[in-house]
């Protein structure tokens, strides 16, 4: 479906419910329906009570991040049947499409290049932010969704339209403090900075002096990445992506718990 392809490109979370088997009398023998996280739909699998249950199951599947097959007996008199009089049986495959972390690589140097290559293999969308025209190029990052280049690094990061899906990795040449201060103004999912302990202390003290709260600074992952004894640029990139995957799973679980209350 063209709509599915578009939603996938937009990195949306949704489910596609498809009739895979229909026996006997049912409202519809063939049908597809897109179900969004809030239960709104596009398309139909026949309407009625069966569709209502399928929507409910689709929303649960999105929350769990797992595809499933559901089956309904459309017969109020049958064992385990639902309150319908059609008499047939409907089997539906609910395929879940979960949004992936959207990486914002603030910096276009060697580490960002290694991170971009990993993101390519994982099919994670990512953009590059930098103040250097020679580094932030389509030749270096051919699969980046966007390149934001500006001599003013603050303007470059603002152009990235940070949101709750953004996973920001700060690896700039000399603008880490500016990027941190700007990015922390938004409800981002994750922010990490590559820096020594001394550099972290220096930058944090500077930002505190500029009015950034301790609570916001505590959201910054630095040192960044999982502890795997990484040494090379590529190994460091793997540790960072590993941490982002871990945090993204934790974020999804937290959302599921919130929605379940």
The 8 nearest C-alpha neighbors of each residue, nearest first, counted from 0:
[[1, 3, 2, 4, 5, 31, 15, 33],
 [0, 2, 4, 3, 5, 6, 7, 8],
 [1, 3, 5, 0, 4, 6, 7, 33],
 [4, 2, 6, 0, 5, 1, 7, 33],
 [3, 5, 7, 1, 2, 6, 8, 0],
 [4, 6, 2, 8, 7, 3, 9, 1],
 [7, 5, 9, 3, 8, 11, 4, 10],
 [6, 8, 10, 4, 9, 5, 3, 11],
 [9, 7, 5, 10, 6, 4, 11, 3],
 [8, 10, 6, 7, 11, 5, 4, 98],
 [11, 9, 98, 7, 8, 6, 99, 12],
 [10, 12, 98, 6, 9, 7, 13, 97],
 [13, 11, 97, 98, 96, 10, 36, 35],
 [12, 14, 35, 96, 34, 36, 95, 11],
 [15, 13, 95, 34, 94, 33, 96, 57],
 [14, 16, 33, 94, 93, 32, 34, 17],
 [15, 17, 93, 32, 31, 92, 33, 14],
 [18, 16, 31, 92, 91, 30, 19, 15],
 [17, 19, 91, 30, 29, 20, 90, 92],
 [20, 18, 91, 90, 17, 92, 21, 29],
 [21, 19, 90, 18, 89, 22, 91, 28],
 [20, 22, 89, 28, 88, 90, 23, 25],
 [23, 21, 88, 87, 89, 24, 20, 25],
 [22, 24, 87, 25, 88, 21, 86, 85],
 [23, 25, 87, 85, 86, 22, 26, 88],
 [24, 26, 87, 27, 85, 23, 28, 88],
 [27, 25, 45, 24, 28, 46, 85, 44],
 [28, 26, 45, 25, 29, 44, 30, 21],
 [27, 29, 21, 25, 30, 26, 18, 20],
 [30, 28, 27, 18, 44, 31, 19, 17],
 [29, 31, 44, 18, 17, 43, 28, 32],
 [32, 30, 17, 16, 44, 43, 42, 18],
 [31, 33, 42, 43, 16, 41, 15, 44],
 [34, 32, 15, 41, 40, 14, 16, 42],
 [35, 33, 40, 14, 13, 39, 38, 15],
 [36, 34, 13, 38, 39, 37, 40, 14],
 [35, 37, 38, 58, 13, 61, 34, 12],
 [38, 36, 35, 39, 58, 34, 40, 13],
 [39, 37, 35, 36, 34, 58, 40, 54],
 [38, 40, 35, 37, 34, 41, 36, 54],
 [41, 39, 34, 33, 35, 38, 42, 32],
 [42, 40, 33, 32, 34, 43, 39, 35],
 [41, 43, 32, 31, 33, 40, 44, 30],
 [44, 42, 32, 45, 31, 30, 46, 41],
 [45, 43, 30, 31, 46, 32, 50, 27],
 [46, 44, 27, 26, 43, 50, 47, 30],
 [47, 45, 50, 44, 43, 48, 49, 26],
 [46, 48, 50, 49, 51, 45, 26, 83],
 [47, 49, 51, 50, 52, 46, 83, 82],
 [50, 48, 52, 51, 47, 53, 46, 71],
 [49, 51, 53, 46, 52, 48, 47, 54],
 [50, 52, 48, 54, 49, 53, 55, 47],
 [53, 51, 55, 49, 50, 54, 56, 48],
 [54, 52, 50, 56, 55, 51, 57, 49],
 [53, 55, 57, 51, 52, 56, 50, 58],
 [56, 54, 52, 58, 53, 57, 51, 59],
 [57, 55, 53, 59, 54, 58, 60, 52],
 [58, 56, 60, 54, 59, 55, 53, 14],
 [57, 59, 61, 55, 60, 56, 36, 38],
 [60, 58, 56, 62, 57, 61, 63, 55],
 [59, 61, 57, 63, 65, 58, 62, 64],
 [62, 60, 64, 58, 59, 63, 95, 57],
 [61, 63, 59, 60, 64, 255, 58, 36],
 [64, 62, 60, 65, 61, 59, 255, 252],
 [63, 65, 61, 62, 60, 95, 97, 66],
 [64, 66, 60, 63, 95, 67, 61, 94],
 [67, 65, 94, 95, 93, 60, 64, 68],
 [66, 68, 93, 92, 65, 69, 94, 60],
 [67, 69, 92, 91, 93, 70, 90, 66],
 [70, 68, 91, 90, 92, 67, 71, 93],
 [69, 71, 90, 89, 91, 68, 72, 88],
 [72, 70, 89, 88, 73, 90, 80, 69],
 [71, 73, 88, 80, 74, 87, 81, 89],
 [74, 72, 86, 83, 87, 85, 81, 88],
 [73, 75, 86, 80, 84, 83, 76, 77],
 [74, 76, 82, 81, 80, 83, 77, 84],
 [75, 77, 74, 80, 78, 82, 81, 84],
 [78, 76, 80, 74, 75, 79, 72, 81],
 [77, 79, 80, 76, 75, 72, 74, 81],
 [80, 78, 77, 81, 72, 71, 75, 76],
 [81, 79, 72, 77, 74, 75, 78, 73],
 [82, 80, 75, 73, 83, 74, 72, 79],
 [81, 83, 75, 74, 80, 84, 73, 48],
 [84, 82, 73, 74, 75, 81, 85, 48],
 [83, 85, 74, 86, 73, 75, 82, 76],
 [86, 84, 24, 73, 25, 87, 83, 74],
 [85, 87, 74, 73, 84, 24, 23, 88],
 [86, 88, 23, 24, 25, 73, 22, 85],
 [89, 87, 72, 22, 71, 73, 21, 23],
 [88, 90, 21, 71, 70, 20, 91, 72],
 [89, 91, 70, 20, 69, 19, 18, 21],
 [92, 90, 18, 69, 17, 19, 68, 70],
 [91, 93, 68, 17, 16, 67, 94, 19],
 [92, 94, 16, 67, 66, 15, 68, 57],
 [95, 93, 66, 15, 14, 92, 16, 96],
 [94, 96, 14, 66, 61, 13, 65, 97],
 [95, 97, 13, 12, 14, 98, 94, 7],
 [98, 96, 12, 95, 99, 64, 13, 11],
 [97, 99, 12, 10, 11, 96, 100, 7],
 [98, 100, 123, 101, 97, 10, 124, 164],
 [101, 99, 164, 102, 166, 123, 165, 247],
 [102, 100, 165, 124, 125, 164, 166, 99],
 [103, 101, 125, 166, 167, 165, 104, 100],
 [102, 104, 167, 126, 125, 166, 105, 127],
 [105, 103, 127, 168, 106, 128, 102, 167],
 [106, 104, 128, 169, 170, 171, 168, 103],
 [105, 107, 171, 170, 129, 128, 104, 108],
 [106, 108, 111, 135, 134, 129, 127, 112],
 [109, 107, 111, 110, 106, 112, 134, 171],
 [108, 110, 112, 111, 113, 107, 232, 114],
 [111, 109, 113, 112, 108, 232, 114, 236],
 [112, 110, 114, 107, 108, 113, 109, 115],
 [111, 113, 109, 115, 110, 114, 108, 116],
 [114, 112, 110, 116, 115, 111, 233, 236],
 [115, 113, 111, 117, 236, 116, 112, 118],
 [116, 114, 118, 112, 117, 113, 111, 119],
 [115, 117, 119, 113, 118, 114, 112, 120],
 [118, 116, 114, 120, 119, 115, 121, 113],
 [117, 119, 123, 115, 121, 116, 120, 122],
 [120, 118, 122, 116, 117, 121, 115, 123],
 [119, 121, 117, 118, 122, 116, 123, 115],
 [122, 120, 118, 123, 119, 117, 116, 124],
 [123, 121, 119, 120, 118, 124, 99, 117],
 [124, 122, 118, 121, 99, 119, 125, 100],
 [125, 123, 101, 102, 122, 144, 143, 118],
 [126, 124, 102, 143, 101, 103, 144, 123],
 [125, 127, 145, 103, 143, 144, 146, 104],
 [126, 128, 146, 104, 105, 147, 103, 107],
 [129, 127, 105, 147, 106, 155, 148, 104],
 [130, 128, 106, 148, 131, 107, 105, 135],
 [129, 131, 150, 149, 148, 152, 151, 132],
 [132, 130, 133, 134, 129, 135, 148, 150],
 [131, 133, 135, 134, 148, 130, 136, 129],
 [134, 132, 131, 135, 136, 130, 107, 139],
 [135, 133, 132, 131, 136, 107, 108, 139],
 [134, 136, 132, 107, 133, 129, 131, 148],
 [137, 135, 138, 139, 134, 140, 133, 132],
 [136, 138, 141, 140, 139, 135, 146, 143],
 [137, 139, 136, 141, 140, 135, 134, 142],
 [140, 138, 136, 137, 141, 135, 134, 112],
 [139, 141, 137, 143, 142, 138, 136, 115],
 [140, 142, 137, 138, 143, 139, 136, 144],
 [143, 141, 140, 144, 119, 137, 125, 115],
 [142, 144, 126, 145, 125, 140, 141, 146],
 [143, 145, 126, 125, 142, 124, 146, 127],
 [146, 144, 126, 143, 147, 127, 125, 159],
 [145, 147, 127, 126, 128, 148, 135, 143],
 [148, 146, 128, 155, 127, 145, 129, 158],
 [149, 147, 129, 130, 155, 128, 146, 132],
 [148, 150, 130, 151, 155, 152, 154, 147],
 [151, 149, 130, 152, 131, 148, 155, 129],
 [150, 152, 149, 153, 154, 130, 155, 148],
 [153, 151, 155, 130, 154, 149, 150, 156],
 [154, 152, 156, 155, 151, 157, 177, 178],
 [155, 153, 157, 152, 151, 156, 158, 149],
 [154, 156, 152, 149, 158, 147, 153, 157],
 [157, 155, 159, 153, 158, 154, 128, 152],
 [158, 156, 154, 159, 155, 160, 153, 161],
 [157, 159, 155, 156, 160, 154, 147, 161],
 [158, 160, 156, 157, 161, 147, 155, 128],
 [161, 159, 158, 157, 162, 156, 165, 185],
 [160, 162, 159, 165, 185, 187, 182, 163],
 [161, 163, 187, 165, 164, 186, 185, 160],
 [162, 164, 187, 188, 186, 165, 161, 185],
 [165, 163, 162, 188, 101, 100, 187, 166],
 [166, 164, 101, 187, 162, 188, 163, 161],
 [167, 165, 189, 102, 188, 101, 190, 103],
 [166, 168, 190, 103, 102, 189, 165, 104],
 [169, 167, 191, 104, 190, 105, 192, 103],
 [168, 170, 192, 105, 171, 191, 175, 167],
 [171, 169, 106, 105, 193, 168, 192, 172],
 [172, 170, 106, 173, 174, 175, 105, 169],
 [171, 173, 174, 106, 170, 175, 108, 107],
 [172, 174, 171, 175, 176, 170, 177, 106],
 [175, 173, 177, 176, 171, 172, 178, 152],
 [174, 176, 178, 177, 171, 173, 179, 169],
 [177, 175, 179, 178, 174, 202, 180, 206],
 [178, 176, 180, 174, 179, 175, 181, 153],
 [177, 179, 181, 175, 176, 180, 182, 174],
 [180, 178, 176, 182, 181, 177, 183, 175],
 [179, 181, 177, 183, 178, 182, 176, 206],
 [180, 182, 178, 179, 183, 184, 177, 153],
 [181, 183, 179, 184, 180, 185, 178, 161],
 [184, 182, 185, 180, 181, 179, 215, 186],
 [183, 185, 182, 181, 186, 180, 187, 215],
 [184, 186, 183, 187, 182, 162, 161, 181],
 [187, 185, 163, 162, 188, 184, 183, 161],
 [186, 188, 163, 162, 165, 185, 189, 164],
 [189, 187, 163, 165, 166, 164, 186, 190],
 [190, 188, 166, 187, 167, 165, 191, 218],
 [189, 191, 167, 219, 168, 166, 220, 192],
 [192, 190, 220, 168, 219, 223, 221, 169],
 [191, 193, 169, 221, 223, 168, 194, 220],
 [192, 194, 223, 170, 222, 169, 221, 191],
 [193, 195, 198, 192, 199, 222, 196, 221],
 [194, 196, 198, 197, 199, 222, 193, 221],
 [197, 195, 199, 198, 200, 194, 222, 221],
 [198, 196, 200, 195, 199, 201, 194, 202],
 [197, 199, 201, 195, 200, 196, 194, 202],
 [198, 200, 196, 202, 197, 201, 203, 194],
 [201, 199, 203, 197, 198, 202, 204, 196],
 [202, 200, 198, 204, 199, 203, 197, 205],
 [203, 201, 205, 199, 204, 200, 176, 198],
 [202, 204, 206, 200, 205, 201, 199, 207],
 [205, 203, 207, 201, 206, 202, 200, 208],
 [206, 204, 202, 208, 203, 207, 201, 209],
 [207, 205, 209, 203, 208, 211, 204, 202],
 [208, 206, 211, 204, 210, 209, 205, 203],
 [207, 209, 205, 206, 210, 204, 211, 203],
 [210, 208, 206, 207, 211, 205, 204, 180],
 [209, 211, 207, 208, 212, 206, 205, 213],
 [212, 210, 207, 206, 209, 213, 215, 180],
 [213, 211, 214, 215, 210, 207, 216, 206],
 [212, 214, 216, 215, 217, 211, 207, 203],
 [213, 215, 217, 212, 216, 218, 211, 219],
 [216, 214, 217, 212, 213, 218, 183, 211],
 [215, 217, 213, 218, 214, 219, 212, 203],
 [216, 218, 214, 215, 219, 213, 220, 212],
 [219, 217, 216, 215, 220, 190, 214, 189],
 [218, 220, 191, 190, 217, 216, 221, 192],
 [221, 219, 191, 223, 222, 190, 192, 218],
 [222, 220, 223, 192, 191, 219, 193, 194],
 [221, 223, 220, 193, 194, 224, 192, 195],
 [222, 224, 221, 220, 191, 193, 192, 239],
 [225, 223, 239, 238, 242, 226, 222, 241],
 [224, 226, 238, 242, 227, 239, 241, 223],
 [225, 227, 228, 224, 238, 229, 223, 242],
 [228, 226, 229, 225, 238, 234, 224, 235],
 [227, 229, 226, 230, 234, 225, 235, 238],
 [228, 230, 234, 235, 227, 231, 238, 226],
 [229, 231, 234, 235, 228, 232, 233, 227],
 [230, 232, 234, 233, 235, 229, 236, 110],
 [233, 231, 235, 234, 110, 236, 230, 113],
 [232, 234, 236, 231, 235, 113, 237, 110],
 [235, 233, 229, 237, 231, 236, 232, 230],
 [234, 236, 238, 232, 229, 237, 233, 231],
 [235, 237, 233, 239, 114, 234, 238, 113],
 [236, 238, 234, 240, 235, 239, 241, 233],
 [237, 239, 224, 225, 241, 235, 236, 240],
 [240, 238, 224, 236, 242, 241, 237, 235],
 [239, 241, 243, 237, 242, 238, 244, 236],
 [242, 240, 238, 244, 239, 243, 237, 245],
 [241, 243, 245, 239, 224, 225, 240, 244],
 [242, 244, 240, 246, 245, 241, 247, 239],
 [243, 245, 247, 241, 242, 246, 240, 248],
 [246, 244, 242, 248, 243, 247, 241, 249],
 [245, 247, 249, 243, 248, 244, 250, 242],
 [246, 248, 250, 244, 249, 245, 243, 251],
 [249, 247, 251, 245, 250, 246, 244, 252],
 [250, 248, 246, 252, 247, 251, 253, 245],
 [251, 249, 247, 253, 248, 252, 246, 254],
 [252, 250, 254, 248, 253, 249, 247, 255],
 [251, 253, 255, 249, 254, 250, 248, 256],
 [252, 254, 250, 256, 251, 255, 249, 257],
 [255, 253, 257, 251, 256, 252, 258, 250],
 [254, 256, 252, 258, 253, 257, 62, 259],
 [257, 255, 259, 253, 254, 258, 252, 260],
 [256, 258, 254, 259, 255, 260, 253, 252],
 [259, 257, 255, 256, 260, 254, 62, 253],
 [258, 260, 256, 257, 255, 254, 62, 59],
 [259, 257, 258, 256, 255, 254, 253, 252]]
